Amino acid sequence: MNRRLKALVVMVSMCLAALLLVGAALDQATPSEGVYKHLGVYTEVLHRIKSDYVEEPDLKSVTLGAINGLLQSIDPFGSYLNADQYREYVKQKDAFQGDVGLVLSWKYGYLGVVDAVPGSAADKAGLSTGDMLETIRGIATRDMPLAYAEMLLRGKPGTTVEVSLLSLSRQAPRKIALTRSVIEYPAVGHNMLPGEIGYIEASSLVTGKAQEVAAAVKGLENQGAKRLVLDLRHCATGAPEEGIAVANLFLEKGLITYLQGQRVSRQDFTADPAKTVSRLPLAVLANRGTAGGAEVAAAALLENKRAEVIGEPTYGNAALRKPVAMDDGGAIILAVAKYHSPGGKAIQDARVMPSVQVIETEPAAETEEEPGPPEPRPGVRPEDDKTLQKAIEVLTKGKAAAEPAAAPPEPARPEPRRLMTPLGEPKGPKR
């Protein structure tokens, strides 16, 4: 299937998704009629492609692309696996312990990188938020189910997998060989900063990290910390439940989040005062690589007015997903419920917007014809980290003092002198 047909399929899929969503809202009284009407449109489009397109299409590929396009338009982390792919997915899901450390989602029709696990092969190769995978093992990722792509990246530790990367920092795509390994998530880091400020860095919120954050907080308070910074930048792994536990470390009361879906009844998660470990003033750092449980924690602390969130809008991924078996032996993996902020915003849709925005510097694009090998994400000294410095300013001086002063109004410009003719009309320039 050529590029034009693929583009057509994606466009049709997105249109179908929009029609289904609008139809669901407009046809609540007669939902079956609304769905059948939209399916009729889709069937007619397929018929027109088969009968009028310039060449005979592979309808199996067309259908697969359309289904994945539909899923991508409503859930960038969703997947459709046909019967063969799903059997392989189930068989290999827990078979291999080796991985390259990438967190992926669909973006602009490509597999986009949410972030790379610190210390993983992907991180060492310099992959980061916003990069896109063009191929995996020589297979184009266009129309590739997300779950299948993740399966292709896994394998025995020590083996390699080649990917073709489209990067924000380089104009031309490049191929990279990544060595699989057992992923080890970094421990929660902490240290004291000047001004009696305790700094905590959590680059993952997998199970057990909330306990590490609690231990770090207690250790910093014992060292004399009077304020805290919780750094959740590039924290893209971990379940929402762990984010709830992290938020509860700093909240004595209030709603942390709630989970709700079309067939999932609302479930509230409220703070338990017995689990609170600190009442010190708090600032949270976030960026576009903050996802999942870290977003749940950031949203809860912000909307309960427990902390300011400094940095960039987060990625948008906090949902309960599960595979739903199909009659043909395949399955769709999609969100069946979403986690919401205390104010009622679906985090996957609205993301977490910082209360104090600081834009991190984008990498400059390479202009060389033959770019050198990728470099790992460099470390930044605290004094050069403008997001951290802004958080310190917010903690010590307050949000209002830390925000940039509004630019003074421009002085009023004098009206141009207008020459009038005897008849009172403006006298224009000579032509």
N, C-alpha and C positions, 0 to 999 in steps of 0.2 A: 504494500500500500504506500503510494507516494506521499510527499509532503502536503500537496494540495488536498488530497482526500483526508489525510489526518487532521489538517486544520479545519476542514469542513465538519468532520465528526466531532471534534472538540467544541466547535461553535454550536452544532446541533445539540450536543449534550448539555451545554450551559443554558441554552434557550429552553430545553426541556426541563431542566432543574428549576429555572425561574417560573416556567408555566405551572409546574407542579406545586411550587410554594404559593404562588398567587392563587392557583385553583383551590388549594386547601383552605385558603382564607375566604375565598368567595363562595365556595360550594359546601359550607359546613352542613347545610340542611340536607343536601343530597351528595354526600362525599363520593359514592360510587360513580354517579354520573360524571362528576368533575374529573376523577381519575381516568375513566374510560375515554373521556373527550380528549385529554392530553395524550393518552396512549395512542389514540387514533391519529393524532397529528404526527407522532413519532413513527408510527407504522407507515404513514403515507410518505414521510421523508425518506425512510429506508427504501420504499418502493421506487421513489423517484431516483434515488442514487443508483439503484440496480438497473433501472430502465433507461435513464437519460445520461448518466455520467459517461465521460469520454471513453472509458474502458471498463471491462467487467470487473467489479470489485470483489475482494474476498470478504463476503458478508460475515464470516466468523470473526475476522480481525476487526471489521467495522463495528460489530456488536460489542466486542471486548473493549475497543477504544471508547465507544459511546458510554458503556457502563462505568468505566473508570473515570471518564470525563464528568459524568453525573455525580459520582462520589466525591471527586476532587472539588467540585463547585460548592458542596455543602460541608465537607469535612476533609481538610487538607491532610489528615492522617488516616483516612479511610482507604480500603482496598477491596477489590473483587478478585478472587482467585477461582479459576476454573477447576474442574474436578481433578485434573492431573496436578496442577499447581498446589491445590489444597492438600492432596494426599502427601505430596513432597514436603509441604510446609509443616504438617502435623508430625511427619516422620522425623524431620530434621530440627524441629523447634528446640528440643532439649538435647540433641545428639552432640552438637559441637560447642565447645566452651571458648573457642577462639573468636575474636571479633576485632574490628578496627577502631571502634569507639565513636561512631557517627550517630547522631540523632537527626533523623530526616523527616521531611514533610514535602507535600507538593507546593510548588511556587512557580507561577508564570508558565505552567505546562511542563516544568522540569522538576526533578528531584532536588529540592533545596536543602541545604545544611542548616538545621536549627543551631547546632553547635557540636563541638567535639569534646569528648571526655578528656580533661587535663591529664597529660602523661600518656595518652593512647597513641597508636600509630598515626591516626588522623591528626591529632593535635601536634605531634612532632613534625608532620609534613606541612603544617601551616594552614590546614583547613579550618574555616571558622564560619560564623553566621553570615549567610548571604551567598556563599559559594554554591555552585550547582553541579550535579553529576550528569555528564552527557552520556557516558557509557559505563557499564560495570561488566568486567570480563568480556569486553568487546560487544556486549549486547546494548543496544540503544535503550535509554530509560524512558523514552517517549512512550506513553501508554503502559508502562510497566507498573504492575501493582506495587504499592509501597511495601507491603509485607513480603513480597517476592524479592524485591531489591534488598531488603534487610537480610533475607535468607542467603542471597548470593554473596553478601559481604562476610557472612560467618563461615567458619571452617575450622580445621584442626590448627591448634597453636603452632606457630612457626612457618605455616604456609603463607603464600602471598596472593594478593588479588590486585589486578590492575584496574584503575578507574581513569576515565578522562574527565578532567575538571574544567569548568568554566568559572573563573575567579574574578572577583571585583578588583583585585589588585593587578591583574594582567589581562591584556586585550585578547590574546590568542589562547585557545584551549590547550591544555597540556596533559600528558599521561603521567600517572604516578603509580608506583607499585607499593602497596601497603602490606605490612607483615602482620598477620593476625596474632593476637595474644590473649591471654586471660585478662579481662578488664579488672583493674584494681582502682577503685574510686579513692581519690585522695582523702586523707583525714582532714577534719575541720581544723583550720589553722587559726591561731590567735596570738596577739601581742599587744603591748602597751604602746600608745602613741603619746607624743607630748601633750600636755594639758590634761592629764588624768583621763584620757580617752582610751577605752578598750576597743580593739579591732578584732572582729571575728569574720573569717572567710569560709563560706560553705560552697564548694564548687559542685556538690551533688547532694541530693536529699533522698538517697536510697535508704532502705530500712536501717535504723540504728543511728542515723546522722543527727536526729533531734537530741538524742542522749549526749552525743559529742558536743553539740552546741550548748546544752545545759552545763556540761562540765567546763567548757571554755568560759562561759559567763561567770560561773562561780569562781574559777581561778582568777579571772580578771578583777572581780570585785575584791577578792582577797589581796590583790596587789594594789588596791586603792583606786580602781576605776570609778569615776563619777558620771561618766557618759559612755554610751556604747554605739558602735557602728557595726551593722550586720551586712556583710557584702554577699549579695546573691547574684552578682553578675556572672554570666557564663555558667549558670546553674540550671541545666536543662534536663537532668535525669533525676528520677525519683518520683514516687507516687504522691498523689494529692494528700493521702493520709499522713505522710511524713511532714508535709507542709502545714497541716492542721496542728500537728504536735509541736512544731517550731513556733507557730503563732501563739499557742497556748502558754509557752514559756514566758511570754511577756504580757499576756492578757489575763486579767483576773475575772472578767465578766464580759458578756456580750456574745453576739453571733459571730463565729469565725467564717463559716461558709455554709452553703446548703447545696445538696445534689438533687436534681430534678430532671425528668425526661417525660416523653410522651406516655410511656408505659412504666415509668419508674416514679413512684410517689415521692413527694418532697421529703428529704431527710435533712434535718438541721444538725449542725455541729456547733455547740456552744462551748465557751471557755469554762474550764474547771479550775477554780482558784487554788485547789490543792496542787496543781501542776505548775503553777507560776513560780519562776525562779528569780525574776528581776523586775524591779520597778524603776530602774534608772532611765533617764531620757535616752531615746533611741532614734537612730537614723538608719534607713535601709537603702542599700545601693542596688540598682537594677539596670539592665540594658536589654537589647533585642535578643540576647542569648539566654535570658531568664525565662524559663518555661516550666509547666507542670506544677509540682508541689511548691516550688519557690514562688510562683505567681499567687497561689492560694495564700501563702504566708504574707506576702507583700500587700495583697489586697485587704486582708483582714486587719493588719496593723495600721494601714493607711486609713481605712474607712471607720475604724473604731477610734480614730484620732490618737492612737498610741505612738505612732511614728510618722515622720515625713519620709517619703520615698524620693530619692534623688537619682537622676540619671535619665535613661531613655525609656520609651514605652516598651513593654515586654513583648514576647513573641506571640502568645495567645494559644495555649494548649493546656486545658484542664478539663478532662472529660473521662467518663467511664466507657471503655470500648470493649466489645466482645465479638467473636465470630458468630454469624447467624447462618446456619446451614441452609443450602438451597436444594431444590428437588433434583437438580442435575448432578449432585455430588460436589458442587463447588460451594463457596461461602463468601459472604461479604463481611468485612471487619469494619465496623463503624461505631460512632458514638451513640450510645443509647440513653445517656444522661450527661448533663453538663454541671460543672461546679460554678456556683455564682458567688459574687462578692456579697458582703453584708447588705449593700445597698440594692441588690437585685440584678446586677449586671452579669451576664454570662461571660466568664473570663476568656473563653476561647474566642468569642466574638468581639468583645470590647477591649481585651487586653487589660493591663494595669498601666494607667497613665500616671507618671510621676507628678508629685506636687511641686517639685523643683526640677526643672528640666536642664540637663547638661548633655549636649551632643558629643559623643565620642568621635575622635578624628577618624575619617575614612582613610584606608590605605591608598597611597597614590598609585595611579595606573602605570604599568610598565610600558615603555615605548620601544624597548629593544626588540629586535627581530627574534633573537634567541635568548629568552629569559633564563636566568640561572635557576638552580634548584630551589624549591620552596624552603622557607625558614620557619621554625617554630614561632608561635606567638611570644613576643618578647615580654619579659617582666618589666614592670613600671615601678620606679621608686615612689614611695608615698608622697614626697614633696612634688613630684611631677604628675601625679594622678589628680587631674582637675576635678573629677567626680568626687573622689575622697576628700579633697580639700574643700569642696563646696559643702559636703556633709559636715565636716568639722566646723565650718563657718556657721551652718544652720544650728548646730548643737550649742555653740558658744555664744552666738549673737542673736539667734532667733531667725525664723524664716523671713520675716519682713526685711530685716537688715541685710540678709544674705542675698536677696533678690536684687538684680541690677536695677539701678534707679532709672525711672522713666526719662527718656530723652526730653530735654526742654523743648517747648513748642518753638517752631521756626517763626522768626519775626515776620509780621505781615508785609507782604511785598506791595510796594506802592503801585497803584493802577497806572498802566501806561497812559501817557498824555495823549488825548485824542484830539486831532484837528477836525474842526467842524466846518462844513461848507455853509454858505448863507442859508441853505434850505434845512440845515440841522442834521444832515446825514453824515456819518463818519466818512472821512476822506481817506481812502485806501491808498496803498502804494501805487506808484506809477507802473504801468505795464508796458 
